[in-house]
Amino acid sequence: MHTRQLRNTESTRPMLNNLFNQFNFENIYQLPYNNNAQILAILSRRRASRRIQRLTGRILMRRNVEREAHRLQVHSRYIINLATDYIWNLHSTPSQRYQFTNLANNVNNINQNRASRVRRIDNTSTLDNIIRINNTQVTNNSFENEFFNGTNFDDNNTFESLILPAGFLGSSSFI
């Protein structure tokens, strides 16, 4: 917050003042989704690509400030963050901050409880089947034996079978 205040130059003050004059603070202080933590938890999981963002009251308020700023055609991230800091620290009451923080904590608890209930995938049977791939199949038919167990091209341990490629039909007289 302090770095933002240091960067708050004379050029941003008129824009912030204009924004504050046009803000509908009822929209900013309205709790998202009528204070329904379940809906907010579902939506926060949908937004997250891999990791669910841990919410804070300030983040929830920033979403409202951002929505209100976009309504007023202000899209500067810097201005939105400055406005959020100002409203959170100086314009909102402790009760309002508590409501946003409480909602964020409820959402975080729902998401954390859901993550701990998600079962891990049990793939032990799949791994067991993969391990068994090298086991030979017992058959009475040579075709089935070669089909299931593969063809062995180097049945004999002669010099040629060790150095020549598989399927070579020549004999040692050619060497």
VENRA-V234991 format. One record per pair of residues at least 12 apart in sequence whose C-alpha atoms are under 10 Angstrom apart, sorted by the first residue. I is the first residue (numbers start at 1). J is the second residue. Records with the same first field share a line. If there is no record, write none. Layout:
# VENRA-V234991
I=J / J
This chain:
# VENRA-V234991
1=81 / 82 / 85 / 86 / 89
2=85
4=78 / 79 / 81 / 82 / 85
5=82 / 85 / 86
7=78 / 82
8=78 / 79 / 82
12=78 / 79 / 82
13=79 / 82
15=74 / 79
16=79 / 80 / 82 / 83 / 86
17=83
19=68 / 69 / 72 / 73 / 74 / 79 / 80 / 83
20=69 / 83 / 87
22=68 / 69 / 72
23=65 / 68 / 69 / 71 / 72
24=65 / 68 / 69
25=64 / 65 / 68 / 87 / 91 / 92
26=64
27=61 / 64 / 65 / 67 / 68
28=60 / 61 / 62 / 63 / 64 / 65 / 66 / 67 / 68 / 69 / 84 / 87 / 92
29=60 / 61 / 64 / 65 / 87 / 92 / 96 / 97 / 99 / 100
30=61 / 64 / 96 / 99 / 100
31=57 / 60 / 61 / 64 / 96 / 99 / 100 / 103
32=60 / 61 / 63 / 64 / 100 / 103
35=99 / 100 / 102 / 103 / 104 / 106
36=103 / 106 / 107
37=102 / 103 / 104 / 105 / 106 / 107 / 108 / 109 / 110 / 111
38=103 / 106 / 107 / 110 / 111
39=107
40=103 / 104 / 106 / 107 / 108 / 110 / 111
41=55 / 104 / 106 / 107 / 108 / 109 / 110 / 111 / 112 / 114
42=107 / 110 / 111
44=107 / 108 / 111
45=111
52=108 / 111 / 112 / 115
53=108 / 111
54=104 / 105 / 107 / 108 / 109 / 111 / 112
55=100 / 101 / 103 / 104 / 105 / 106 / 107 / 108
56=100 / 101 / 102 / 103 / 104 / 105 / 107 / 108
57=88 / 96 / 97 / 98 / 99 / 100 / 101 / 102 / 103 / 104 / 105
58=84 / 85 / 87 / 88 / 89 / 97 / 100 / 101 / 104
59=84 / 100 / 101 / 104
60=100 / 101 / 103 / 104
61=84 / 85 / 87 / 88 / 96 / 97 / 100 / 101
62=80 / 81 / 82 / 83 / 84 / 85 / 87 / 88
63=80 / 84
64=84
65=80 / 81 / 83 / 84 / 87
66=79 / 80 / 81 / 83 / 84
67=80
68=80
69=83
133=149
134=149
135=149
136=148 / 149 / 150
137=149
152=166
153=165 / 166 / 167 / 168
154=166 / 167
158=172
159=172
160=172 / 175
